C-alpha cells in the first residue's frame, strides 16, 4: 500500500460486516480513510510505504543521534548534513559514518520494524543550528503494514460506519472527526506498541 492509503481494503471491511451490495461503498471508503488517518495521528507515524526515495529534513536530537521518520529499506538511502546552516547539505555521509536502528529491524523482540534512528559513528550531527541540519533521502514508511494496525483499522472502521445508525447519525465521517482510537480500548491496546513518544502525545 502506498503512503496515504487506508490500512485495510473495502473488500475486507465489507466481508467483516457481511455486506455484499455496493450501496454503502462510499461510506465504507470514508470510514476506512477516516480511521486510517486517526491511527496515524494516534501513533504519530505512517505504516504504508513509498517505493521511490525522497528527501526530508530533520533536526538531530544530539550530535550522536537523530530520530527520523520511518524508512523501510537502505536502497536509495542518502544521508547528508549542513554544517554551515545555509541550507546546503554539502557533507554526504558514507555507510561507515552511521548505524541504523533498531538493529536488525527488531524492536522489543518483534521483527519487521523500519529504521527510525540514525546513530553517528565517525561523524557528528550539527546541532544548535537555526536551520534543520540533517537531510535524509529514503523510501519512507513500513515494508508491510503490521497485523495489529490492519486489524485495528477494521475494528475502528466498522465502529465508525455503524455511527450512521446511531441517534442523530453523522453528516460525514471526516466532519465527525472519526471514532478516536483512544475511545476503543481494544484498538488502542493493539496500537500502543507502535506509538512514537506516547508520553508526549497524551
Helices and strands as residue ranges (DSSP letters): H 10-17, H 25-43, E 54-58, E 65-71, E 78-81, E 91-92, G 95-97, E 98-101, G 103-105, E 115-120, E 134-138, H 147-162, G 163-165, H 173-176, G 181-183, H 185-191, G 192-194, H 198-201
